[in-house]
Amino acid sequence: MHEHSAIRWWRSRGGVALVAFGFIVAFYVLREHYALALGVLPYLLLLACPLMHLFMHQGHGGHNGGTGSQAGSVVQDAQQPGAGL
């Protein structure tokens, strides 16, 4: 395989310009609509809860029963011959 150092798009010249332009636009929009932005903040906080729940559960495998749980190992030990002696 060929190793190539792929430049991420936001580190390219066009990406940096686009990100900077986005920050400038966001600054002026928030400056002109400050009262509206503050009125939306509580709803954004409430929206953040389910989004964090959705994205954060990918890190530990979700709710698939947990085969490595303590209860599962007790059941496996009880099924082995001579267990509990």
Helices and strands as residue ranges (DSSP letters): G 9-11, H 13-32, H 34-56, H 70-79
